[in-house]
Amino acid sequence: MSHDMKTAVMRRQLVAVCFAYGGLPMSAIGAEAAASPQAASPTSVETRVQALLTKVKGSLRPLKGGTFDMGDWGNGAGQYYDIDTYSRPLHKVTLDGFSMMAYKVTYDDFDVFTDATGKQRINMDELGIRDRAPKRPAGVSWHGAKAYCHWLGTLTQLPFDLPTEAQWEYAARSGGRRVLFATDNGTIERRRNFPKEWTDEEKEPPLPDVGSYPPNPAGLYGMSENTYEWVEDWFDENYYKNSPENNPAGPAKGIEKVKRGSVGGKAEISAMVFMRTKAVPQPMETTYPNGPDYEKRIILPFPGYSSYSTTNFRCVVNSLPKKIK
């Protein structure tokens, strides 16, 4: 069979997938899925997409709307927990109800997306592939995270998106409770509800598979496990000073996007629920094309949707379960 004939057959099969999801346009699944050398067969892609949608819908955890004080509330003695000013001032936020994925998106999940849309699989280079495992959280650029959530929205006709920063903190705090850590009991107990400690002299352990530790009371896993999570908002260090109370969505524009989670490394203090950091939406990496010569290093964007292994994400649906069929 010629290349053109094969492509036509695969396109017809992918059209069938689109009709299975309510007559969606071919672009929703990816008419060029077979163009990627890593892509699975079209029949396999259809099956995997359907399984992913079932899994995602089953993983959504509802969070009723409510009002909470967002940011670093301090210890009551006039001292803040965060030495950085990014997480203050404390300010009132009121959110509508939403649902959030219980788990960070895994490599397995993201491979379904890239295979179905004909995109390059992430982190397939010599260094990145060492961090790859099916159930580990996927290391993705902000653009990749955004595209994945919108792809789910197109397939399901549900308002999937990246969480806003306020939604992320509200969920990590199980509806705005004043707990320092997004664990099952609000504290860190190494090995039981948080990764084990390791020293700089030791080889850094791989990231744990999603769901390795107990969820917080809202049923959300891994919101504080030595990794970052992308959110929707642009970063502005002064945004908290003039943030609107109702459903804040961050500044209208910016250069860097907000990341939440364990923002400062492996120490417990970096995993407090109000900690913030930022990064450009298309992460950059340092390469050494002429060997380990520091003076001749080159900084380039990660290819495609690839990123550091610790830069992860999950999606929200901006509605409550009664609207999710």
HUDA-V800231 format. One line per field, one symbol per residue. phi: phi as a letter, one per 30 degrees, with the letter a starting at -180 (. if undefined). psi: psi as a letter, one per 20 degrees, with the letter a starting at -180 (. if undefined). Layout:
phi=???
psi=???
This chain:
phi=.dddddddddddddddddddciiddeddcjdceddddddddedddeddddddddddddcdcdbddlcbccjddicicicddcdddecbddbdbccddabbddbddcdeddddddddcicdddhcdeddddcdaecddddbdddddddddddedddcicddaddddddddeddchjiddbdbdcdbibcbeicbaeddbcdddddddddedidbdddediccidbbibcbdbdddcbdcdddbdddchdbiddalcccdbbjddbkcdeedcddcdbbbaddcecbcbbdcjdcddcdbcbdedhcdadddccabcbcdacedccc
psi=prghggggghghhhhhgghhkkkqqhhhhnhkhihpiiqrqgghggghgghggggghiippqoqqrpropaoirjikjpqhpiqihjrqpqpppqrqrqqphqqprggghhgghghjkrpqqljrhghihipqgjqppoqrhhgggggghgghghikqmqrqqrhgggggghjlkjqmqhqlahjjrpnphgjqqqqqrhiqppqqqqqqjhrqrrhikpqkimlkrrpqrhqqpoijhhhkpqholpjrqhrahqqqqrcnijbiqhhijqijqqarqqhnqqqpqmhkalohhkqppqqqqcjqaqhjnarrrrplrrhiio.
